[in-house]
Amino acid sequence: MVFFSRFQAAVGGLLFLACSQAMSATSNFQVTTVSMPAWNIITDTLLKMTPLVNGQRDDGVMSLVCDLARGDKSQQDVNEILLKKNINPQTLARNDGTLSLLVNQDMPARQTACSVYLISTLFNNIDNTIYLQDAPATSKVEAKKTEVVNRGDKEGKSSSATPAKPQVEKVFNQLRFEQDVKTHIAIAQATAQLYAILAGNLERIKGESWTAYQARIKLMVAEYAPNFLSTVKVFYQMESANPITARSVTQFGYNVFDSSNHQFIREQYAFLFRSRNVDWLGNGMIMGKHYFVELKILETPMIKEPVLRNKGKH
């Protein structure tokens, strides 16, 4: 099965970036546009909109920004958190980047940044070792007893044997894993709707440059952001009651199902969300459909009107 990856989005963006400024055409070209998947230009735009701190993702900062954007925390709550970390809110107010969203009271900017950040999590590399944790204390006690008994047996046989270091037992936190999966399923459902709205509008616009399409996407995402956040919340409330069944879980991916006939497959920098066996988001599909935009590659040449000379008497 082929998945769409973040790398493909980046490459696709670079290939067409050179065409963002349409080149001049000659009259020999009847066609000056090419049809390309809306998926690529939408994804490329959203990934470039992803808020960064010092050039990197900062989940801690964006968690607070999203709390503010959703109204889960007040400005006073966030200020108190910052002060406990010895961060002066007034200093952040002078920052012109992502950090300023923690204090600048710009709700539309917060909602846009949070929406794009949540969408970008679908394209991130995952490492399921984060769900490995030390075994509960009761298990450690039993392991210690076993170790003592085994050491006693070994000492009876050979007093000169070097005792082995006890290994820390790890267990997989299934509850935390399932909560995160349900969150990402909710984000994928809301993202599919956003992509469909964006793609549907872009299809109606014929023959614009890559840069012009991206500018339109940014404006539409900013306008839709409040709806996106509320949609994620609704989908999560619906998804939270669904049991998760894992077909496979590896270090860098998983393949899971829920009781609503959703399937979510994640690999490194790639994902596919399916609804009732239909590709709902991924593989270039948006809610079971391919959308295309007409990208301008060449400028339409201006046809010069012939100059009529006055053939009067000389």
PAVEX-479353 format. One record per residue (C-alpha): residue in three letters; x negated, z, y. Coordinates in nm, 3 decimals. Example, Ala and Ser with C-alpha at 12.3 -4.5 7.8 and 13.67 -1.06 7.14 Angstrom:
REM residues 2
- ALA_-1.230_0.780_-0.450 $
- SER_-1.367_0.714_-0.106 $
***
This chain:
REM residues 314
- MET_0.000_0.000_0.000 $
- VAL_-0.135_-0.098_0.342 $
- PHE_-0.104_0.145_0.629 $
- PHE_-0.145_0.094_1.000 $
- SER_-0.442_0.291_1.126 $
- ARG_-0.568_0.412_1.459 $
- PHE_-0.873_0.192_1.409 $
- GLN_-0.651_-0.114_1.382 $
- ALA_-0.479_-0.016_1.705 $
- ALA_-0.812_0.016_1.881 $
- VAL_-0.938_-0.317_1.750 $
- GLY_-0.610_-0.486_1.836 $
- GLY_-0.631_-0.348_2.185 $
- LEU_-0.987_-0.470_2.232 $
- LEU_-0.903_-0.816_2.107 $
- PHE_-0.626_-0.862_2.358 $
- LEU_-0.778_-0.659_2.638 $
- ALA_-0.987_-0.958_2.732 $
- CYS_-0.663_-1.145_2.777 $
- SER_-0.507_-0.885_3.006 $
- GLN_-0.594_-1.112_3.295 $
- ALA_-0.448_-1.445_3.195 $
- MET_-0.694_-1.733_3.219 $
- SER_-0.623_-2.050_3.405 $
- ALA_-0.469_-2.328_3.206 $
- THR_-0.477_-2.700_3.238 $
- SER_-0.178_-2.926_3.216 $
- ASN_-0.270_-3.003_2.854 $
- PHE_-0.125_-2.670_2.737 $
- GLN_0.252_-2.672_2.687 $
- VAL_0.241_-2.314_2.543 $
- THR_0.065_-2.039_2.739 $
- THR_0.186_-1.729_2.547 $
- VAL_0.138_-1.589_2.197 $
- SER_0.378_-1.375_1.994 $
- MET_0.233_-1.043_1.882 $
- PRO_0.378_-0.725_1.725 $
- ALA_0.513_-0.481_1.982 $
- TRP_0.381_-0.204_1.756 $
- ASN_0.022_-0.281_1.854 $
- ILE_0.062_-0.276_2.229 $
- ILE_0.286_0.032_2.222 $
- THR_0.046_0.226_1.999 $
- ASP_-0.260_0.119_2.195 $
- THR_-0.096_0.230_2.520 $
- LEU_0.015_0.568_2.384 $
- LEU_-0.324_0.648_2.235 $
- LYS_-0.491_0.573_2.568 $
- MET_-0.238_0.801_2.740 $
- THR_-0.328_1.094_2.513 $
- PRO_-0.429_1.392_2.733 $
- LEU_-0.788_1.508_2.686 $
- VAL_-0.996_1.801_2.807 $
- ASN_-1.362_1.718_2.869 $
- GLY_-1.311_1.396_2.673 $
- GLN_-1.169_1.567_2.364 $
- ARG_-0.836_1.683_2.228 $
- ASP_-0.762_2.048_2.298 $
- ASP_-0.476_2.178_2.084 $
- GLY_-0.482_2.518_2.252 $
- VAL_-0.434_2.376_2.600 $
- MET_-0.169_2.127_2.491 $
- SER_0.020_2.397_2.303 $
- LEU_0.063_2.580_2.633 $
- VAL_0.149_2.259_2.819 $
- CYS_0.418_2.183_2.561 $
- ASP_0.553_2.537_2.587 $
- LEU_0.594_2.481_2.960 $
- ALA_0.738_2.133_2.912 $
- ARG_1.001_2.260_2.668 $
- GLY_1.075_2.574_2.867 $
- ASP_0.955_2.799_2.585 $
- LYS_0.718_2.980_2.823 $
- SER_0.739_3.053_3.195 $
- GLN_0.460_2.991_3.443 $
- GLN_0.406_3.366_3.459 $
- ASP_0.366_3.380_3.081 $
- VAL_0.097_3.112_3.091 $
- ASN_-0.079_3.271_3.389 $
- GLU_-0.103_3.600_3.198 $
- ILE_-0.248_3.420_2.896 $
- LEU_-0.506_3.248_3.115 $
- LEU_-0.607_3.574_3.285 $
- LYS_-0.657_3.741_2.946 $
- LYS_-0.901_3.460_2.870 $
- ASN_-1.076_3.524_3.203 $
- ILE_-0.950_3.194_3.346 $
- ASN_-0.839_3.191_3.708 $
- PRO_-0.517_2.985_3.742 $
- GLN_-0.607_2.897_4.101 $
- THR_-0.926_2.733_3.978 $
- LEU_-0.726_2.512_3.740 $
- ALA_-0.499_2.409_4.025 $
- ARG_-0.794_2.224_4.178 $
- ASN_-0.854_2.035_3.854 $
- ASP_-0.724_1.677_3.859 $
- GLY_-0.707_1.642_3.480 $
- THR_-0.511_1.783_3.188 $
- LEU_-0.594_2.145_3.274 $
- SER_-0.401_2.118_3.600 $
- LEU_-0.080_2.076_3.397 $
- LEU_-0.104_2.446_3.313 $
- VAL_-0.046_2.546_3.675 $
- ASN_0.069_2.252_3.888 $
- GLN_0.446_2.290_3.829 $
- ASP_0.476_1.913_3.766 $
- MET_0.744_1.916_3.497 $
- PRO_0.770_1.534_3.451 $
- ALA_0.393_1.509_3.403 $
- ARG_0.401_1.800_3.155 $
- GLN_0.683_1.642_2.956 $
- THR_0.507_1.306_2.944 $
- ALA_0.174_1.460_2.840 $
- CYS_0.339_1.673_2.572 $
- SER_0.535_1.377_2.432 $
- VAL_0.228_1.156_2.408 $
- TYR_0.024_1.441_2.259 $
- LEU_0.283_1.500_1.985 $
- ILE_0.298_1.131_1.901 $
- SER_-0.081_1.110_1.884 $
- THR_-0.089_1.382_1.615 $
- LEU_0.054_1.125_1.373 $
- PHE_-0.261_0.914_1.413 $
- ASN_-0.510_1.199_1.384 $
- ASN_-0.738_1.248_1.090 $
- ILE_-0.619_1.537_0.872 $
- ASP_-0.811_1.781_0.657 $
- ASN_-0.597_1.989_0.424 $
- THR_-0.875_2.241_0.365 $
- ILE_-0.737_2.419_0.674 $
- TYR_-0.460_2.547_0.445 $
- LEU_-0.710_2.720_0.216 $
- GLN_-0.735_3.091_0.284 $
- ASP_-0.879_3.398_0.118 $
- ALA_-0.674_3.532_-0.168 $
- PRO_-0.447_3.831_-0.091 $
- ALA_-0.600_4.180_-0.122 $
- THR_-0.423_4.249_-0.454 $
- SER_-0.584_3.944_-0.609 $
- LYS_-0.923_4.051_-0.476 $
- VAL_-0.885_4.395_-0.638 $
- GLU_-0.812_4.236_-0.974 $
- ALA_-1.106_4.000_-0.930 $
- LYS_-1.330_4.299_-0.847 $
- LYS_-1.216_4.484_-1.161 $
- THR_-1.291_4.180_-1.372 $
- GLU_-1.631_4.149_-1.209 $
- VAL_-1.715_4.515_-1.284 $
- VAL_-1.609_4.483_-1.648 $
- ASN_-1.808_4.164_-1.692 $
- ARG_-2.112_4.318_-1.527 $
- GLY_-2.087_4.621_-1.754 $
- ASP_-2.082_4.399_-2.061 $
- LYS_-2.382_4.206_-1.936 $
- GLU_-2.575_4.523_-1.855 $
- GLY_-2.515_4.650_-2.208 $
- LYS_-2.676_4.335_-2.339 $
- SER_-2.955_4.299_-2.085 $
- SER_-3.039_4.551_-1.814 $
- SER_-3.278_4.306_-1.648 $
- ALA_-3.012_4.041_-1.578 $
- THR_-2.949_3.969_-1.207 $
- PRO_-2.585_4.031_-1.117 $
- ALA_-2.411_3.716_-0.988 $
- LYS_-2.261_3.716_-0.637 $
- PRO_-1.883_3.744_-0.647 $
- GLN_-1.710_3.421_-0.534 $
- VAL_-1.440_3.448_-0.269 $
- GLU_-1.117_3.322_-0.419 $
- LYS_-0.921_3.071_-0.211 $
- VAL_-0.549_2.999_-0.229 $
- PHE_-0.348_2.715_-0.074 $
- ASN_-0.106_2.830_0.197 $
- GLN_0.195_2.630_0.080 $
- LEU_0.434_2.777_0.337 $
- ARG_0.216_2.682_0.634 $
- PHE_0.155_2.336_0.485 $
- GLU_0.528_2.270_0.445 $
- GLN_0.603_2.391_0.799 $
- ASP_0.346_2.151_0.943 $
- VAL_0.475_1.863_0.730 $
- LYS_0.832_1.925_0.849 $
- THR_0.711_1.930_1.209 $
- HIS_0.537_1.594_1.165 $
- ILE_0.841_1.445_0.992 $
- ALA_1.051_1.547_1.294 $
- ILE_0.794_1.394_1.529 $
- ALA_0.788_1.074_1.323 $
- GLN_1.168_1.043_1.341 $
- ALA_1.173_1.092_1.718 $
- THR_0.878_0.856_1.760 $
- ALA_1.058_0.584_1.564 $
- GLN_1.346_0.601_1.810 $
- LEU_1.111_0.589_2.109 $
- TYR_0.923_0.290_1.964 $
- ALA_1.252_0.109_1.901 $
- ILE_1.367_0.160_2.260 $
- LEU_1.032_0.050_2.400 $
- ALA_1.006_-0.252_2.170 $
- GLY_1.365_-0.359_2.234 $
- ASN_1.305_-0.362_2.608 $
- LEU_0.968_-0.535_2.580 $
- GLU_1.119_-0.815_2.372 $
- ARG_1.346_-0.901_2.661 $
- ILE_1.050_-0.949_2.894 $
- LYS_0.885_-1.284_2.838 $
- GLY_0.531_-1.387_2.912 $
- GLU_0.359_-1.092_3.078 $
- SER_-0.006_-0.989_3.049 $
- TRP_-0.134_-0.704_2.833 $
- THR_-0.189_-0.493_3.144 $
- ALA_0.162_-0.560_3.275 $
- TYR_0.321_-0.466_2.942 $
- GLN_0.118_-0.145_2.929 $
- ALA_0.229_-0.052_3.280 $
- ARG_0.593_-0.096_3.175 $
- ILE_0.538_0.116_2.863 $
- LYS_0.389_0.401_3.067 $
- LEU_0.686_0.403_3.302 $
- MET_0.940_0.398_3.017 $
- VAL_0.760_0.675_2.825 $
- ALA_0.757_0.896_3.135 $
- GLU_1.129_0.838_3.187 $
- TYR_1.215_0.897_2.821 $
- ALA_0.989_1.203_2.771 $
- PRO_1.255_1.476_2.826 $
- ASN_1.482_1.304_2.573 $
- PHE_1.192_1.271_2.328 $
- LEU_1.115_1.643_2.335 $
- SER_1.478_1.740_2.282 $
- THR_1.506_1.486_1.998 $
- VAL_1.202_1.634_1.822 $
- LYS_1.366_1.976_1.843 $
- VAL_1.694_1.848_1.695 $
- PHE_1.517_1.667_1.411 $
- TYR_1.306_1.974_1.333 $
- GLN_1.614_2.195_1.313 $
- MET_1.763_1.949_1.064 $
- GLU_1.440_1.914_0.870 $
- SER_1.361_2.286_0.851 $
- ALA_1.631_2.341_0.588 $
- ASN_1.508_2.057_0.364 $
- PRO_1.284_2.152_0.073 $
- ILE_0.959_1.957_0.049 $
- THR_0.837_1.803_-0.278 $
- ALA_0.473_1.694_-0.287 $
- ARG_0.386_1.396_-0.503 $
- SER_0.019_1.436_-0.419 $
- VAL_-0.201_1.643_-0.187 $
- THR_-0.568_1.561_-0.136 $
- GLN_-0.824_1.687_0.111 $
- PHE_-0.752_1.404_0.354 $
- GLY_-0.390_1.317_0.290 $
- TYR_-0.059_1.376_0.118 $
- ASN_0.253_1.203_-0.011 $
- VAL_0.569_1.412_0.021 $
- PHE_0.947_1.378_-0.004 $
- ASP_1.235_1.583_0.129 $
- SER_1.597_1.620_0.022 $
- SER_1.715_1.377_0.293 $
- ASN_1.543_1.082_0.122 $
- HIS_1.251_1.082_0.363 $
- GLN_0.901_1.003_0.244 $
- PHE_0.593_1.079_0.451 $
- ILE_0.253_0.947_0.350 $
- ARG_-0.062_1.035_0.540 $
- GLU_-0.417_0.923_0.492 $
- GLN_-0.718_0.933_0.721 $
- TYR_-0.605_0.799_1.060 $
- ALA_-0.302_0.636_0.897 $
- PHE_0.056_0.723_0.816 $
- LEU_0.381_0.575_0.687 $
- PHE_0.722_0.733_0.733 $
- ARG_1.003_0.597_0.516 $
- SER_1.377_0.662_0.523 $
- ARG_1.580_0.573_0.213 $
- ASN_1.302_0.343_0.090 $
- VAL_1.284_0.159_0.424 $
- ASP_0.961_0.159_0.627 $
- TRP_1.088_0.350_0.931 $
- LEU_0.762_0.394_1.119 $
- GLY_0.433_0.241_1.011 $
- ASN_0.293_-0.084_0.874 $
- GLY_0.403_-0.243_1.201 $
- MET_0.767_-0.159_1.124 $
- ILE_0.994_0.020_1.369 $
- MET_1.314_0.158_1.219 $
- GLY_1.304_-0.108_0.950 $
- LYS_1.240_-0.399_1.186 $
- HIS_0.954_-0.604_1.325 $
- TYR_0.952_-0.642_1.704 $
- PHE_0.743_-0.897_1.893 $
- VAL_0.641_-0.954_2.253 $
- GLU_0.538_-1.278_2.422 $
- LEU_0.192_-1.211_2.558 $
- LYS_0.066_-1.438_2.834 $
- ILE_-0.276_-1.583_2.754 $
- LEU_-0.297_-1.868_3.003 $
- GLU_-0.162_-1.898_3.353 $
- THR_0.091_-2.174_3.399 $
- PRO_-0.081_-2.441_3.604 $
- MET_0.062_-2.522_3.941 $
- ILE_0.174_-2.883_3.960 $
- LYS_0.073_-3.033_4.288 $
- GLU_0.330_-3.250_4.451 $
- PRO_0.206_-3.595_4.543 $
- VAL_0.128_-3.641_4.907 $
- LEU_0.336_-3.921_5.059 $
- ARG_0.139_-4.109_5.315 $
- ASN_0.312_-4.284_5.598 $
- LYS_0.266_-4.655_5.545 $
- GLY_0.338_-4.740_5.900 $
- LYS_0.178_-5.019_6.089 $
- HIS_-0.176_-4.961_6.198 $
***
